[in-house]
Amino acid sequence: MKVIIHGARGKNGQNLMKLCNEGFAGAELAAAVSRSLVLDSAAGTWPLLTDYVGDADVVIDFSNHEATADVLAYCTARHLPAVIATTGHTDAEKTRIRQASKHIPVFLSYNMSVGVAVVAELVKQAAAAFPDADIEIIEKHHNQKLDVPSGTALMLADRISEVRPDAKYVIGRHKNGKRKPKEIGIHSLRLGSETGTHEVIISTGAETITIRHEAENRVLFAEGALKAAAFIIGKPAGLYGMSEMMQ
Protein backbone atom coordinates (compact mmCIF):
# COMPACT_ATOMS: atom_id res chain seq x y z
CA MET A 1 0.00 0.00 0.00
CA LYS A 2 1.25 3.46 -0.92
CA VAL A 3 1.03 5.83 2.05
CA ILE A 4 0.95 9.62 2.19
CA ILE A 5 2.27 10.76 5.57
CA HIS A 6 0.92 14.14 6.62
CA GLY A 7 2.99 15.52 9.48
CA ALA A 8 6.11 13.70 8.35
CA ARG A 9 8.51 15.86 10.38
CA GLY A 10 6.95 15.03 13.75
CA LYS A 11 8.19 12.18 15.92
CA ASN A 12 5.38 9.88 14.87
CA GLY A 13 5.74 10.95 11.25
CA GLN A 14 9.43 10.13 11.24
CA ASN A 15 8.72 6.70 12.73
CA LEU A 16 6.11 6.16 10.02
CA MET A 17 8.62 7.02 7.31
CA LYS A 18 11.13 4.56 8.74
CA LEU A 19 8.52 1.77 8.90
CA CYS A 20 7.38 2.49 5.33
CA ASN A 21 10.96 2.30 4.12
CA GLU A 22 11.24 -1.07 5.88
CA GLY A 23 8.00 -2.30 4.28
CA PHE A 24 6.14 -2.78 7.57
CA ALA A 25 2.58 -4.14 6.99
CA GLY A 26 3.22 -3.94 3.25
CA ALA A 27 3.62 -0.16 3.38
CA GLU A 28 5.46 1.95 0.84
CA LEU A 29 6.05 5.69 1.17
CA ALA A 30 4.15 7.62 -1.50
CA ALA A 31 4.83 11.12 -0.14
CA ALA A 32 6.15 12.76 3.02
CA VAL A 33 4.27 16.00 3.67
CA SER A 34 5.18 18.77 6.10
CA ARG A 35 5.30 22.55 5.90
CA SER A 36 8.93 22.40 6.97
CA LEU A 37 9.89 20.27 3.96
CA VAL A 38 10.89 21.56 0.55
CA LEU A 39 9.23 20.31 -2.59
CA ASP A 40 11.49 17.59 -3.91
CA SER A 41 9.65 14.98 -5.93
CA ALA A 42 12.80 12.89 -6.31
CA ALA A 43 13.14 12.68 -2.51
CA GLY A 44 9.39 12.25 -2.08
CA THR A 45 8.94 15.37 0.08
CA TRP A 46 6.20 17.99 -0.26
CA PRO A 47 5.38 21.09 1.81
CA LEU A 48 1.62 20.94 1.20
CA LEU A 49 -0.73 18.01 0.85
CA THR A 50 -2.35 19.54 -2.21
CA ASP A 51 1.05 19.68 -3.95
CA TYR A 52 1.08 15.91 -4.28
CA VAL A 53 -1.08 14.42 -7.02
CA GLY A 54 0.71 11.11 -7.51
CA ASP A 55 -0.39 7.57 -6.75
CA ALA A 56 -1.55 6.76 -3.22
CA ASP A 57 -3.79 4.31 -1.39
CA VAL A 58 -4.25 6.09 1.95
CA VAL A 59 -3.39 9.22 3.93
CA ILE A 60 -2.19 9.03 7.54
CA ASP A 61 -2.40 12.32 9.43
CA PHE A 62 -0.07 12.68 12.41
CA SER A 63 0.17 16.49 12.22
CA ASN A 64 -2.24 18.63 14.26
CA HIS A 65 -6.01 18.57 14.72
CA GLU A 66 -6.22 22.00 13.08
CA ALA A 67 -5.30 20.36 9.76
CA THR A 68 -8.17 17.86 9.94
CA ALA A 69 -10.52 19.76 7.62
CA ASP A 70 -7.82 20.19 4.95
CA VAL A 71 -6.77 16.53 5.16
CA LEU A 72 -10.36 15.33 4.82
CA ALA A 73 -11.05 17.72 1.93
CA TYR A 74 -8.00 16.36 0.10
CA CYS A 75 -8.97 12.74 0.76
CA THR A 76 -12.58 13.30 -0.24
CA ALA A 77 -11.55 14.99 -3.50
CA ARG A 78 -9.20 12.11 -4.33
CA HIS A 79 -11.46 9.36 -2.90
CA LEU A 80 -8.69 8.23 -0.56
CA PRO A 81 -9.16 6.61 2.85
CA ALA A 82 -7.97 8.72 5.79
CA VAL A 83 -6.38 7.64 9.05
CA ILE A 84 -6.78 10.49 11.55
CA ALA A 85 -4.23 10.01 14.33
CA THR A 86 -4.35 13.52 15.81
CA THR A 87 -6.05 14.48 19.09
CA GLY A 88 -7.71 17.53 20.61
CA HIS A 89 -10.40 17.94 17.94
CA THR A 90 -12.96 20.70 18.38
CA ASP A 91 -16.67 20.00 18.02
CA ALA A 92 -16.55 21.52 14.53
CA GLU A 93 -13.68 19.23 13.56
CA LYS A 94 -15.51 16.20 14.92
CA THR A 95 -18.52 17.17 12.82
CA ARG A 96 -16.26 17.47 9.77
CA ILE A 97 -14.93 13.95 10.41
CA ARG A 98 -18.45 12.54 10.58
CA GLN A 99 -19.43 14.35 7.40
CA ALA A 100 -16.40 13.11 5.50
CA SER A 101 -17.07 9.54 6.62
CA LYS A 102 -20.27 9.62 4.58
CA HIS A 103 -18.13 9.81 1.43
CA ILE A 104 -14.85 8.03 2.26
CA PRO A 105 -13.66 5.53 4.85
CA VAL A 106 -12.20 7.39 7.85
CA PHE A 107 -10.29 5.66 10.64
CA LEU A 108 -10.25 7.71 13.84
CA SER A 109 -8.49 6.78 17.04
CA TYR A 110 -7.05 9.01 19.74
CA ASN A 111 -4.48 6.33 20.40
CA MET A 112 -3.11 4.06 17.68
CA SER A 113 -1.87 1.44 20.15
CA VAL A 114 -3.55 -1.94 19.84
CA GLY A 115 -2.74 -2.44 23.52
CA VAL A 116 -4.77 0.61 24.46
CA ALA A 117 -7.69 -0.76 22.43
CA VAL A 118 -7.52 -3.95 24.50
CA VAL A 119 -7.43 -1.86 27.70
CA ALA A 120 -10.51 0.06 26.55
CA GLU A 121 -12.46 -3.18 26.15
CA LEU A 122 -11.34 -4.41 29.59
CA VAL A 123 -12.28 -1.11 31.21
CA LYS A 124 -15.74 -1.21 29.65
CA GLN A 125 -16.29 -4.78 30.89
CA ALA A 126 -15.12 -3.90 34.41
CA ALA A 127 -17.36 -0.83 34.56
CA ALA A 128 -20.34 -2.95 33.51
CA ALA A 129 -19.52 -5.62 36.11
CA PHE A 130 -19.33 -3.01 38.91
CA PRO A 131 -21.99 -0.40 38.03
CA ASP A 132 -21.75 1.41 41.39
CA ALA A 133 -17.95 1.49 41.67
CA ASP A 134 -15.94 4.71 41.75
CA ILE A 135 -13.81 5.18 38.64
CA GLU A 136 -10.78 7.42 38.24
CA ILE A 137 -8.50 7.77 35.22
CA ILE A 138 -4.91 8.99 35.54
CA GLU A 139 -2.88 9.86 32.44
CA LYS A 140 0.79 10.85 32.22
CA HIS A 141 2.54 12.42 29.23
CA HIS A 142 5.61 14.48 28.40
CA ASN A 143 5.74 18.10 29.50
CA GLN A 144 5.17 19.50 25.98
CA LYS A 145 1.83 17.80 25.30
CA LEU A 146 -0.81 20.39 24.45
CA ASP A 147 -4.20 18.79 25.05
CA VAL A 148 -5.48 18.13 28.57
CA PRO A 149 -6.80 15.60 29.28
CA SER A 150 -5.28 13.33 26.67
CA GLY A 151 -7.41 12.03 23.85
CA THR A 152 -6.76 8.52 25.11
CA ALA A 153 -8.09 9.34 28.59
CA LEU A 154 -11.24 10.72 27.00
CA MET A 155 -11.50 7.65 24.78
CA LEU A 156 -11.35 5.40 27.85
CA ALA A 157 -13.97 7.55 29.58
CA ASP A 158 -16.18 7.33 26.49
CA ARG A 159 -15.98 3.53 26.56
CA ILE A 160 -17.06 3.56 30.21
CA SER A 161 -19.93 5.86 29.26
CA GLU A 162 -21.25 3.20 26.90
CA VAL A 163 -22.29 1.23 29.98
CA ARG A 164 -22.83 4.32 32.17
CA PRO A 165 -24.73 6.70 29.89
CA ASP A 166 -25.41 9.14 32.75
CA ALA A 167 -21.74 9.45 33.70
CA LYS A 168 -20.26 12.90 34.31
CA TYR A 169 -16.61 13.64 33.55
CA VAL A 170 -14.76 15.54 36.28
CA ILE A 171 -11.49 16.92 34.93
CA GLY A 172 -9.21 17.18 37.97
CA ARG A 173 -10.45 17.96 41.46
CA HIS A 174 -10.09 21.10 43.53
CA LYS A 175 -11.64 22.51 46.70
CA ASN A 176 -14.39 20.01 47.62
CA GLY A 177 -13.26 16.62 46.34
CA LYS A 178 -16.28 14.68 47.55
CA ARG A 179 -17.50 12.35 44.83
CA LYS A 180 -20.99 12.16 43.44
CA PRO A 181 -22.47 8.95 42.01
CA LYS A 182 -21.56 8.09 38.40
CA GLU A 183 -18.61 10.49 38.22
CA ILE A 184 -15.55 9.59 36.17
CA GLY A 185 -12.54 11.48 37.47
CA ILE A 186 -9.79 12.28 34.96
CA HIS A 187 -6.38 13.53 36.09
CA SER A 188 -3.46 14.69 33.92
CA LEU A 189 0.24 14.66 34.78
CA ARG A 190 2.91 16.26 32.58
CA LEU A 191 6.41 15.01 33.30
CA GLY A 192 9.71 15.18 31.39
CA SER A 193 9.80 12.93 28.35
CA GLU A 194 7.05 10.50 29.46
CA THR A 195 5.76 8.69 26.36
CA GLY A 196 2.32 7.90 27.75
CA THR A 197 0.80 6.01 30.66
CA HIS A 198 -2.91 5.50 31.29
CA GLU A 199 -4.31 3.96 34.45
CA VAL A 200 -7.95 3.27 35.25
CA ILE A 201 -8.82 2.60 38.89
CA ILE A 202 -12.17 0.99 39.69
CA SER A 203 -13.09 0.72 43.37
CA THR A 204 -16.18 -0.66 45.07
CA GLY A 205 -14.89 0.08 48.56
CA ALA A 206 -14.44 -3.63 49.15
CA GLU A 207 -12.10 -4.29 46.24
CA THR A 208 -10.10 -2.33 43.68
CA ILE A 209 -9.27 -3.16 40.08
CA THR A 210 -6.43 -1.27 38.38
CA ILE A 211 -5.95 -1.49 34.61
CA ARG A 212 -2.77 0.17 33.32
CA HIS A 213 -1.10 0.68 29.96
CA GLU A 214 2.41 2.05 29.49
CA ALA A 215 3.75 3.11 26.11
CA GLU A 216 7.49 2.48 26.21
CA ASN A 217 8.29 3.51 22.65
CA ARG A 218 6.55 5.82 20.18
CA VAL A 219 7.09 3.32 17.38
CA LEU A 220 4.02 1.42 18.53
CA PHE A 221 1.80 4.36 17.49
CA ALA A 222 3.25 4.35 13.97
CA GLU A 223 2.85 0.58 13.75
CA GLY A 224 -0.78 0.88 14.83
CA ALA A 225 -1.44 3.60 12.26
CA LEU A 226 -0.10 1.43 9.45
CA LYS A 227 -2.20 -1.51 10.63
CA ALA A 228 -5.22 0.82 10.61
CA ALA A 229 -4.34 1.96 7.09
CA ALA A 230 -4.10 -1.63 5.87
CA PHE A 231 -7.46 -2.38 7.50
CA ILE A 232 -9.34 0.59 6.05
CA ILE A 233 -8.19 0.33 2.43
CA GLY A 234 -11.03 -1.10 0.37
CA LYS A 235 -13.66 -0.49 3.06
CA PRO A 236 -16.90 1.33 2.19
CA ALA A 237 -17.42 4.90 3.36
CA GLY A 238 -17.90 5.10 7.10
CA LEU A 239 -16.27 5.91 10.42
CA TYR A 240 -14.01 3.19 11.78
CA GLY A 241 -11.90 2.76 14.91
CA MET A 242 -9.82 0.29 16.83
CA SER A 243 -12.84 -1.70 18.00
CA GLU A 244 -13.83 -2.42 14.37
CA MET A 245 -10.28 -3.36 13.44
CA MET A 246 -10.04 -5.83 16.33
CA GLN A 247 -13.28 -7.65 15.51
C-alpha positions as a Python dict, from the first residue, in 0.01 Angstrom:
ca = {
    (1, 'M'): (0, 0, 0),
    (2, 'K'): (125, 346, -92),
    (3, 'V'): (103, 583, 205),
    (4, 'I'): (95, 962, 219),
    (5, 'I'): (227, 1076, 557),
    (6, 'H'): (92, 1414, 662),
    (7, 'G'): (299, 1552, 948),
    (8, 'A'): (611, 1370, 835),
    (9, 'R'): (851, 1586, 1038),
    (10, 'G'): (695, 1503, 1375),
    (11, 'K'): (819, 1218, 1592),
    (12, 'N'): (538, 988, 1487),
    (13, 'G'): (574, 1095, 1125),
    (14, 'Q'): (943, 1013, 1124),
    (15, 'N'): (872, 670, 1273),
    (16, 'L'): (611, 616, 1002),
    (17, 'M'): (862, 702, 731),
    (18, 'K'): (1113, 456, 874),
    (19, 'L'): (852, 177, 890),
    (20, 'C'): (738, 249, 533),
    (21, 'N'): (1096, 230, 412),
    (22, 'E'): (1124, -107, 588),
    (23, 'G'): (800, -230, 428),
    (24, 'F'): (614, -278, 757),
    (25, 'A'): (258, -414, 699),
    (26, 'G'): (322, -394, 325),
    (27, 'A'): (362, -16, 338),
    (28, 'E'): (546, 195, 84),
    (29, 'L'): (605, 569, 117),
    (30, 'A'): (415, 762, -150),
    (31, 'A'): (483, 1112, -14),
    (32, 'A'): (615, 1276, 302),
    (33, 'V'): (427, 1600, 367),
    (34, 'S'): (518, 1877, 610),
    (35, 'R'): (530, 2255, 590),
    (36, 'S'): (893, 2240, 697),
    (37, 'L'): (989, 2027, 396),
    (38, 'V'): (1089, 2156, 55),
    (39, 'L'): (923, 2031, -259),
    (40, 'D'): (1149, 1759, -391),
    (41, 'S'): (965, 1498, -593),
    (42, 'A'): (1280, 1289, -631),
    (43, 'A'): (1314, 1268, -251),
    (44, 'G'): (939, 1225, -208),
    (45, 'T'): (894, 1537, 8),
    (46, 'W'): (620, 1799, -26),
    (47, 'P'): (538, 2109, 181),
    (48, 'L'): (162, 2094, 120),
    (49, 'L'): (-73, 1801, 85),
    (50, 'T'): (-235, 1954, -221),
    (51, 'D'): (105, 1968, -395),
    (52, 'Y'): (108, 1591, -428),
    (53, 'V'): (-108, 1442, -702),
    (54, 'G'): (71, 1111, -751),
    (55, 'D'): (-39, 757, -675),
    (56, 'A'): (-155, 676, -322),
    (57, 'D'): (-379, 431, -139),
    (58, 'V'): (-425, 609, 195),
    (59, 'V'): (-339, 922, 393),
    (60, 'I'): (-219, 903, 754),
    (61, 'D'): (-240, 1232, 943),
    (62, 'F'): (-7, 1268, 1241),
    (63, 'S'): (17, 1649, 1222),
    (64, 'N'): (-224, 1863, 1426),
    (65, 'H'): (-601, 1857, 1472),
    (66, 'E'): (-622, 2200, 1308),
    (67, 'A'): (-530, 2036, 976),
    (68, 'T'): (-817, 1786, 994),
    (69, 'A'): (-1052, 1976, 762),
    (70, 'D'): (-782, 2019, 495),
    (71, 'V'): (-677, 1653, 516),
    (72, 'L'): (-1036, 1533, 482),
    (73, 'A'): (-1105, 1772, 193),
    (74, 'Y'): (-800, 1636, 10),
    (75, 'C'): (-897, 1274, 76),
    (76, 'T'): (-1258, 1330, -24),
    (77, 'A'): (-1155, 1499, -350),
    (78, 'R'): (-920, 1211, -433),
    (79, 'H'): (-1146, 936, -290),
    (80, 'L'): (-869, 823, -56),
    (81, 'P'): (-916, 661, 285),
    (82, 'A'): (-797, 872, 579),
    (83, 'V'): (-638, 764, 905),
    (84, 'I'): (-678, 1049, 1155),
    (85, 'A'): (-423, 1001, 1433),
    (86, 'T'): (-435, 1352, 1581),
    (87, 'T'): (-605, 1448, 1909),
    (88, 'G'): (-771, 1753, 2061),
    (89, 'H'): (-1040, 1794, 1794),
    (90, 'T'): (-1296, 2070, 1838),
    (91, 'D'): (-1667, 2000, 1802),
    (92, 'A'): (-1655, 2152, 1453),
    (93, 'E'): (-1368, 1923, 1356),
    (94, 'K'): (-1551, 1620, 1492),
    (95, 'T'): (-1852, 1717, 1282),
    (96, 'R'): (-1626, 1747, 977),
    (97, 'I'): (-1493, 1395, 1041),
    (98, 'R'): (-1845, 1254, 1058),
    (99, 'Q'): (-1943, 1435, 740),
    (100, 'A'): (-1640, 1311, 550),
    (101, 'S'): (-1707, 954, 662),
    (102, 'K'): (-2027, 962, 458),
    (103, 'H'): (-1813, 981, 143),
    (104, 'I'): (-1485, 803, 226),
    (105, 'P'): (-1366, 553, 485),
    (106, 'V'): (-1220, 739, 785),
    (107, 'F'): (-1029, 566, 1064),
    (108, 'L'): (-1025, 771, 1384),
    (109, 'S'): (-849, 678, 1704),
    (110, 'Y'): (-705, 901, 1974),
    (111, 'N'): (-448, 633, 2040),
    (112, 'M'): (-311, 406, 1768),
    (113, 'S'): (-187, 144, 2015),
    (114, 'V'): (-355, -194, 1984),
    (115, 'G'): (-274, -244, 2352),
    (116, 'V'): (-477, 61, 2446),
    (117, 'A'): (-769, -76, 2243),
    (118, 'V'): (-752, -395, 2450),
    (119, 'V'): (-743, -186, 2770),
    (120, 'A'): (-1051, 6, 2655),
    (121, 'E'): (-1246, -318, 2615),
    (122, 'L'): (-1134, -441, 2959),
    (123, 'V'): (-1228, -111, 3121),
    (124, 'K'): (-1574, -121, 2965),
    (125, 'Q'): (-1629, -478, 3089),
    (126, 'A'): (-1512, -390, 3441),
    (127, 'A'): (-1736, -83, 3456),
    (128, 'A'): (-2034, -295, 3351),
    (129, 'A'): (-1952, -562, 3611),
    (130, 'F'): (-1933, -301, 3891),
    (131, 'P'): (-2199, -40, 3803),
    (132, 'D'): (-2175, 141, 4139),
    (133, 'A'): (-1795, 149, 4167),
    (134, 'D'): (-1594, 471, 4175),
    (135, 'I'): (-1381, 518, 3864),
    (136, 'E'): (-1078, 742, 3824),
    (137, 'I'): (-850, 777, 3522),
    (138, 'I'): (-491, 899, 3554),
    (139, 'E'): (-288, 986, 3244),
    (140, 'K'): (79, 1085, 3222),
    (141, 'H'): (254, 1242, 2923),
    (142, 'H'): (561, 1448, 2840),
    (143, 'N'): (574, 1810, 2950),
    (144, 'Q'): (517, 1950, 2598),
    (145, 'K'): (183, 1780, 2530),
    (146, 'L'): (-81, 2039, 2445),
    (147, 'D'): (-420, 1879, 2505),
    (148, 'V'): (-548, 1813, 2857),
    (149, 'P'): (-680, 1560, 2928),
    (150, 'S'): (-528, 1333, 2667),
    (151, 'G'): (-741, 1203, 2385),
    (152, 'T'): (-676, 852, 2511),
    (153, 'A'): (-809, 934, 2859),
    (154, 'L'): (-1124, 1072, 2700),
    (155, 'M'): (-1150, 765, 2478),
    (156, 'L'): (-1135, 540, 2785),
    (157, 'A'): (-1397, 755, 2958),
    (158, 'D'): (-1618, 733, 2649),
    (159, 'R'): (-1598, 353, 2656),
    (160, 'I'): (-1706, 356, 3021),
    (161, 'S'): (-1993, 586, 2926),
    (162, 'E'): (-2125, 320, 2690),
    (163, 'V'): (-2229, 123, 2998),
    (164, 'R'): (-2283, 432, 3217),
    (165, 'P'): (-2473, 670, 2989),
    (166, 'D'): (-2541, 914, 3275),
    (167, 'A'): (-2174, 945, 3370),
    (168, 'K'): (-2026, 1290, 3431),
    (169, 'Y'): (-1661, 1364, 3355),
    (170, 'V'): (-1476, 1554, 3628),
    (171, 'I'): (-1149, 1692, 3493),
    (172, 'G'): (-921, 1718, 3797),
    (173, 'R'): (-1045, 1796, 4146),
    (174, 'H'): (-1009, 2110, 4353),
    (175, 'K'): (-1164, 2251, 4670),
    (176, 'N'): (-1439, 2001, 4762),
    (177, 'G'): (-1326, 1662, 4634),
    (178, 'K'): (-1628, 1468, 4755),
    (179, 'R'): (-1750, 1235, 4483),
    (180, 'K'): (-2099, 1216, 4344),
    (181, 'P'): (-2247, 895, 4201),
    (182, 'K'): (-2156, 809, 3840),
    (183, 'E'): (-1861, 1049, 3822),
    (184, 'I'): (-1555, 959, 3617),
    (185, 'G'): (-1254, 1148, 3747),
    (186, 'I'): (-979, 1228, 3496),
    (187, 'H'): (-638, 1353, 3609),
    (188, 'S'): (-346, 1469, 3392),
    (189, 'L'): (24, 1466, 3478),
    (190, 'R'): (291, 1626, 3258),
    (191, 'L'): (641, 1501, 3330),
    (192, 'G'): (971, 1518, 3139),
    (193, 'S'): (980, 1293, 2835),
    (194, 'E'): (705, 1050, 2946),
    (195, 'T'): (576, 869, 2636),
    (196, 'G'): (232, 790, 2775),
    (197, 'T'): (80, 601, 3066),
    (198, 'H'): (-291, 550, 3129),
    (199, 'E'): (-431, 396, 3445),
    (200, 'V'): (-795, 327, 3525),
    (201, 'I'): (-882, 260, 3889),
    (202, 'I'): (-1217, 99, 3969),
    (203, 'S'): (-1309, 72, 4337),
    (204, 'T'): (-1618, -66, 4507),
    (205, 'G'): (-1489, 8, 4856),
    (206, 'A'): (-1444, -363, 4915),
    (207, 'E'): (-1210, -429, 4624),
    (208, 'T'): (-1010, -233, 4368),
    (209, 'I'): (-927, -316, 4008),
    (210, 'T'): (-643, -127, 3838),
    (211, 'I'): (-595, -149, 3461),
    (212, 'R'): (-277, 17, 3332),
    (213, 'H'): (-110, 68, 2996),
    (214, 'E'): (241, 205, 2949),
    (215, 'A'): (375, 311, 2611),
    (216, 'E'): (749, 248, 2621),
    (217, 'N'): (829, 351, 2265),
    (218, 'R'): (655, 582, 2018),
    (219, 'V'): (709, 332, 1738),
    (220, 'L'): (402, 142, 1853),
    (221, 'F'): (180, 436, 1749),
    (222, 'A'): (325, 435, 1397),
    (223, 'E'): (285, 58, 1375),
    (224, 'G'): (-78, 88, 1483),
    (225, 'A'): (-144, 360, 1226),
    (226, 'L'): (-10, 143, 945),
    (227, 'K'): (-220, -151, 1063),
    (228, 'A'): (-522, 82, 1061),
    (229, 'A'): (-434, 196, 709),
    (230, 'A'): (-410, -163, 587),
    (231, 'F'): (-746, -238, 750),
    (232, 'I'): (-934, 59, 605),
    (233, 'I'): (-819, 33, 243),
    (234, 'G'): (-1103, -110, 37),
    (235, 'K'): (-1366, -49, 306),
    (236, 'P'): (-1690, 133, 219),
    (237, 'A'): (-1742, 490, 336),
    (238, 'G'): (-1790, 510, 710),
    (239, 'L'): (-1627, 591, 1042),
    (240, 'Y'): (-1401, 319, 1178),
    (241, 'G'): (-1190, 276, 1491),
    (242, 'M'): (-982, 29, 1683),
    (243, 'S'): (-1284, -170, 1800),
    (244, 'E'): (-1383, -242, 1437),
    (245, 'M'): (-1028, -336, 1344),
    (246, 'M'): (-1004, -583, 1633),
    (247, 'Q'): (-1328, -765, 1551),
}
